[in-house]
Amino acid sequence: MSALANLKFVAARKSRAANPVVQRRMKLCAKLQEQLELCTAQQTGDVYTAKRLRTVVDAATGAKTVVEVQRRVREWYWTAETGKVHLSVRYGASTLTLAKGGKNAIEVNSKAELIDTLKVLMAATANGELDEAIAEVSVRTRKAFGK
C-alpha cells in the first residue's frame, strides 16, 4: 500500500488577501501571548525580553545584515491601591472597552490568577468575542489619521 493512499486530497486555493478581522484577531492574540510570557517570567523571577529582527546597514561597506535586537514589552497590568491586580487590554496605543458602561479593565486577586485570565482572553479573542471592541478602536484610529 502506498503512503499517499492514507492522505486526503482536496482542490484548494490560497487566498491572496487575508480577512482584516482575522488579521486584527491574530495581532491581539500575539500581544496577549507576550503579556502571558512576561507575567510568567516575572512570577518565576526571570526577565522576559521580546526579540525582533532588524536590518542594519554597515556604514563603511554598505552591506546589509539582519540582527536580532531586544524589544521592550510594557505591562498591561498593575497593582491597585486595594492590592488587587488590574489588567487593561490594549490594541495598538488604545485601550479596548471590554464591557458595557465603558469598563476597560479586569480585576483579579493575584498574578497567578492573572495568568489564567490572560489565557481566557486569548481564547475569547481567537473565538471572535472581542471583534467588536477591536473594530471600534480600529475605526477610531483610522479616523484620527484622516484630515
C-alpha positions in Angstrom: 0.0 0.0 0.0 1.2 3.4 -0.9 2.0 6.2 1.6 -0.1 8.6 -0.4 -3.2 6.4 -0.1 -3.7 7.5 3.5 -3.8 11.2 2.6 -7.0 13.2 1.8 -6.6 15.3 -1.3 -8.7 18.4 -2.0 -8.8 21.2 -4.6 -7.8 24.3 -2.7 -6.6 27.7 -3.5 -4.7 30.1 -1.1 -6.4 33.5 -0.8 -4.1 36.4 -1.6 -5.8 38.9 0.7 -6.4 37.9 4.3 -9.6 38.9 6.1 -8.9 42.1 8.1 -10.9 40.8 11.0 -8.8 37.7 11.3 -5.6 39.8 11.0 -6.7 42.0 13.9 -7.6 38.9 15.9 -4.2 37.4 15.4 -2.4 40.6 16.2 -4.2 40.8 19.5 -3.6 37.1 20.3 0.2 37.7 19.7 0.2 40.6 22.1 -1.7 38.7 24.7 0.8 35.9 24.3 3.6 38.4 25.0 1.8 39.6 28.2 1.4 36.0 29.3 5.1 35.2 28.8 6.0 38.5 30.6 3.8 37.6 33.6 5.0 34.1 33.8 8.6 35.2 33.7 8.0 37.7 36.5 6.5 35.0 38.6 9.5 32.7 38.2 11.9 35.6 38.8 13.2 35.6 35.2 13.5 38.6 32.9 11.4 38.5 29.7 12.6 40.4 26.6 10.9 40.1 23.2 13.1 39.9 20.2 12.7 41.1 16.7 14.8 41.1 13.5 16.3 44.4 12.3 18.2 45.1 9.1 21.4 47.1 9.8 23.5 48.7 7.1 27.2 48.9 7.7 28.4 52.5 7.2 31.8 51.5 5.9 30.9 48.8 3.4 27.2 49.4 2.8 26.4 45.7 3.4 23.1 44.9 5.0 22.9 42.4 7.8 19.9 41.1 9.8 20.4 41.4 13.5 18.2 40.2 16.4 17.5 43.0 18.8 15.6 43.2 22.0 12.3 44.9 22.1 10.7 46.4 25.2 7.3 44.9 26.3 5.2 47.2 28.6 3.0 45.6 31.2 -0.8 45.9 30.6 -1.4 45.1 34.3 -0.7 47.0 37.6 -1.4 46.6 41.3 -4.1 48.9 42.5 -4.3 50.5 46.0 -6.6 47.7 47.1 -3.9 45.1 46.5 -5.8 43.6 43.5 -4.3 43.4 40.1 -5.9 45.3 37.2 -5.5 44.3 33.6 -6.4 46.5 30.6 -6.3 45.1 27.1 -4.6 47.3 24.6 -4.8 47.3 20.8 -2.1 49.5 19.4 -2.0 52.6 21.5 -5.6 52.4 22.6 -7.3 50.5 25.4 -10.2 48.2 24.5 -13.6 48.7 26.1 -14.3 45.2 27.4 -17.8 45.6 28.8 -20.8 48.0 28.5 -20.6 51.1 30.5 -17.1 52.0 29.4 -15.4 49.3 31.6 -11.9 48.9 30.2 -10.1 46.8 32.9 -10.3 43.4 34.5 -9.7 43.0 38.2 -8.1 39.8 39.6 -6.9 38.9 43.0 -3.3 37.9 42.2 -0.7 37.5 39.4 -1.4 33.7 39.5 -5.0 34.4 38.6 -3.8 36.9 36.0 -2.2 34.2 34.0 -5.5 32.3 33.9 -7.3 35.5 32.9 -4.8 36.1 30.0 -5.4 32.5 28.8 -9.2 33.1 28.8 -8.7 36.4 26.9 -6.6 34.6 24.3 -9.3 32.0 23.8 -12.0 34.7 23.6 -10.0 36.6 21.1 -9.4 33.6 18.9 -13.2 32.8 19.0 -14.0 36.3 17.9 -15.6 37.6 21.1 -13.6 40.8 21.1 -14.0 41.6 17.4 -16.5 44.5 18.1 -14.1 46.2 20.5 -11.2 45.7 18.2 -13.2 47.1 15.3 -14.2 50.1 17.3 -10.6 51.0 18.2 -9.5 50.4 14.6 -12.1 52.8 13.3 -11.2 55.4 15.8 -7.5 55.1 14.9 -8.3 55.4 11.1 -10.4 58.5 11.7 -7.5 60.1 13.7 -5.2 59.8 10.6 -7.8 61.4 8.3 -7.8 65.1 7.5 
